[in-house]
Amino acid sequence: MSQEMIVLVSKADFPDFFHTLLGPDHYLPFIVMGKARKLPLFHR
């Protein structure tokens, strides 16, 4: 891979990664469904 392609891919993926990590719309529905079903937060 060329240096330009590596920079382009990393600049494209970096914001997407943090949006997914920090965006509550990605994990909040699962938390709400789990609480509605009274599931434990962590399994042992």
C-alpha positions as CSV (number, residue, x, y, z in Angstrom):
1,M,0.0,0.0,0.0
2,S,1.2,3.5,-0.8
3,Q,1.8,6.1,2.0
4,E,-1.1,8.2,0.6
5,M,-3.5,5.3,0.7
6,I,-2.6,4.5,4.3
7,V,-3.1,8.1,5.4
8,L,-6.5,8.3,3.5
9,V,-7.8,5.0,5.0
10,S,-6.7,6.0,8.5
11,K,-8.3,9.4,8.3
12,A,-11.5,7.8,7.0
13,D,-11.6,5.2,9.8
14,F,-10.6,7.3,12.7
15,P,-13.8,9.4,13.1
16,D,-16.0,6.4,12.3
17,F,-14.4,4.4,15.1
18,F,-14.9,7.2,17.7
19,H,-18.4,7.8,16.5
20,T,-19.3,4.2,17.0
21,L,-17.5,4.1,20.4
22,L,-19.0,7.4,21.7
23,G,-22.4,7.5,19.9
24,P,-25.1,6.3,22.4
25,D,-27.4,5.4,19.5
26,H,-25.2,2.4,18.9
27,Y,-25.4,0.9,22.4
28,L,-28.3,2.6,24.2
29,P,-31.0,0.4,22.6
30,F,-29.3,-2.7,23.9
31,I,-29.1,-1.4,27.4
32,V,-32.7,-0.4,27.4
33,M,-33.8,-3.8,26.0
34,G,-31.7,-5.6,28.7
35,K,-33.2,-3.5,31.5
36,A,-36.7,-4.1,30.2
37,R,-36.1,-7.9,30.2
38,K,-34.3,-7.6,33.6
39,L,-31.1,-9.1,32.3
40,P,-27.9,-8.7,34.3
41,L,-25.4,-6.2,33.0
42,F,-22.5,-8.6,33.3
43,H,-22.5,-12.4,33.1
44,R,-20.1,-14.5,35.1
